Amino acid sequence: MGFLLSIIIGLSVLMPGENNMIQLAGIPFDIIKNGDSDHRYIWVHGDEQTAKMALENHMKTNEGTAFLVTGILREAEFYGGIIDPNRIFSSEGAKANIQKYNRKWSRAKKAETLEMINRDRDSFLEKILPQNGGLLIALHNNYQGYNVKTEIPLSNEISIKKDQNPRDFFICTHRADYDILTQSPFNVVLQETMPKRDDGSLSWAAMRHGVRYVNIETRLGWLSQQKKMLNYLEDHLK
C-alpha cells in the first residue's frame, strides 16, 4: 500500500494543471502546466487582472506552461521596497528600476539588491524561455493613454487596422510571426531590433536569447477581446 501510494504521489506531480512556484530575486511566480507543448505564457503585472483571467481560462483547454506573478499590484514587493517585475530583465533596466522606486535606500542596499537580480536572472530565464523555437507569450492590459502608436518609434514594421481600437494590439519580435499576424483582424507591430537603451523589459531579454516573443496587449476589462487575440495566436502560431 505504501509503495502504491508513493507511485500515485509521484505521478501527481506530472498531472496537467499542477501548480508550483519559481522566484526571481524573491518575486514569486505561480506555475500552471498543462501537457507538453513548448508554448510558454507569462503574466507579470498584478494589477492587470483581465490578462490574468484570460490566461487562466486559456490554460484550462490549451497545452503549455504559464508563469503568473503573485499579488494584485503592478509593482512587486522587493526587500522592503517595490519594483516593476517587467523592468528587471537586464542589469541596466534593473538598476534604473531600483532607483526609480526606492530612492531612499542606501547606495549599498541598491547595489546588493541589484546583484541579487543579476545573480538570479539567467536561472529564471532558463526556466521560462521555451526551447527549440518555441513561443513566449506575454499578456498585458493598458490604461488610458498607452496604445499601439506609442510603440511605433521602437518598431520596424506596423500593421494598423482601421476598425480596431489602438489600445488592442500584438507586439512580436520575429518577422515570420509578424507576417502571419498581419493577416489577423488585429493591430500588430514588429520589433526585431534591440533599442539603444535596454529598459529591462522581457521582450528585449527574449530577443537577446533568440526566443520568439509575442505580447498580447488589450484594454483593461476587455476580456473577450484578449481571449479572441490569444485564441487567434494559438491557432496560427506554432
N, C-alpha and C positions, 0 to 999 in steps of 0.2 A: 504493500500500500504506500509506504514511504517512497519507494523507488518510482512508482507510478505518479505520485503527487509531484515529485521533483521534475519529471518529464513534462507534466502539464504546466508547471510554473515556468519551465524553460521555454516552452512553445508560446506562452502568453506574451513573452517579450517581443515576439516577432509578429503578433497579430496586428492587422490593419487598425489604425486609429489609436494605437498605443501612444501615450504621452510621456515624454521625457523632457529634459531641460539641458540647455547649454548656456554658457555665460561668456561675455566679453568684458573684461575688467570690472566684474561684479554686476554687470547689467544682464539680468536673466531673460532668456527666450524659451518659451514652451515649444515643444516639437510635436507635430502631428504627422505621422507617417501612414501612408495607405498604398500598399503594393510596392512594386519595384521600379516604377518609372523614374527616370533621371531628371524629370521636371522638379525644380525647386522653387518654392514660393517664400516670400518674406514680407512681414508687416512690422514696421519699425517705430511708428508714432502712435502712442496710446490714445491720443485724442481723436484719431481718425477712425471712428468706430464703424462707419459704413464699410470701409475697406476690410476691417476685421470680420464683419458679418458675411461679406461676400466670399472671403477666403474660407472661413469655417464651413459655410454652406457648400462651397466647391469641393472641399476635401471629402465630403460625405460620399461623393459619387465619382471622383476622379483620382487617379493614382499620382503619387509624388510625395514629396516631403515639404512640409510647411514649418516656418520658424516665426513665432509670434512673440513680440516683446510683451512683458508683463506690465501691468499698470494702465492708468487711464489718462495720463498726461502726455503732452508732446515731448517734454524733457524727462529724462530718467533720473532717478536718484543716483548720486555718484559721490561716495565718500564724504557725506555731509554737505554736498552741493548738488548741482544738477548739470546735465549735459544733454545735447541733442544726439540721439543714437545714430542718426544718419549723417553725422559730420565728424566721424572718428575713424574713417577707413583709410586715412593717410596720416602720417605724422604731422604734416603741415596743417591739415584740417583740424586734427585733434587739439593741437596746441592753440590754435585760434579759438576753438570752441571752449576749451577750458578757461581761457582768458575772458571770453565774452560773458560767460555765466557765473564766473567765480572770481571776480576782480579783487575781492578782499583776502583771498588766500595768499599765504606767503609764497615767495618765489620757490622755496624748497618743496612745498606741497604741490605746486603746479608741476614742477619737474618730476616729482615722484609719481604723480598720477598719470602724467604723460608717458612715463616709462612703463607703467602697468599696461596702458593701452597698447603701446608699441610691442610689448612682450607677448600680449595675448592675441594680437590682430591676425597674424598668419595662421595660428591654430584655429581660430574662429572661422576665417575664410575657407580654410581647408575643409571644414565641416559643412559649410552652407553652399559652397560653389559646386555646381554639377561637373561631372567628368564626361569625357568622350563626346563633346559637342552638345551637351545638354543645355537647357534653358533655365535662367534665373528670372523669375517674375516677381516684381515688387508691386505692391498695391498701396496707393496713396489717395488721400482726399484733400481738396483745397477749399479755401475760403474766398471771399470776395476780393478781387484784385489780381490774384495769380491766375494765369491762363496760358494757352499754348504760345501766344505771341511773346510771352516772357522768355521762352526757350529759343526763339528764332536766332538771336545772336550767337548761341552756342551750337547751332545746328548746321549740318552740311546739306541736308535736303529737307523739304517740308511738303506735306500734303494736307491742305486745309479744306474741309468740306463746308460748303455754304450753308447747309441745313443742320450743321452740328454746333452745339454750344462750344465756344472756345475753351471752356474750363474742363472739357472732357477730351482726353487725348492719350495716345501712346507715345512714349519715348523709347526708341530702340537704338542699339549700338552696333548692330550688324546689318550690312546693306541687304543681304538676302532676306532677312526678316522684314526689313523696311519695304522691300519690293512687294512682298506678299501683303503686308498690312495696308499698303496704299490702295489695294483692291477692296478693302473693307469700307463700310459706310462711315468710319470714324476718322477723326483727325490723327495724324501721326507725324513725328519728326525723327530724323536720323541724326544721331550724334556719334560719329565714328572717329573724331579727332580729340585727343586729350587737350584740355584747356591749359593756358599758360599757368594759371593758378588752380591747384587742386584743392577744393574746399572740403575734401573728406567724404564726399558722397559715395554711396555704394556703387553707383553706376560707373564711376571712374575706376574704382578698385576692380570691378568685373572686367572692364576694358583692359586694364593693365595685365590681368591674368588670362586674357584671351577668351573670356567667357561671354556667351551671348546673354544679353540683358534686355528686358522689356519692363518699363514702368507703366502701369495702368493707372492713370490719374483721372479722377472724376470729382464732381462737386460733392461735398459732404451732404449726406442724406439721400442721394440719388442711387439707392441700392440696385434698382432694376437696371439702370444704365451700366453700372460696374459689373453686374452679373453678365449682361449681354457682351460686354467687351472681353471679359475673362473667358466666356464660352467660345467667342469667335477665335480668340488666340489659341485656346486649347484645341479647337477643331482644325486650325490651319497651320500652326507652327509645330513641327515635330522635333 
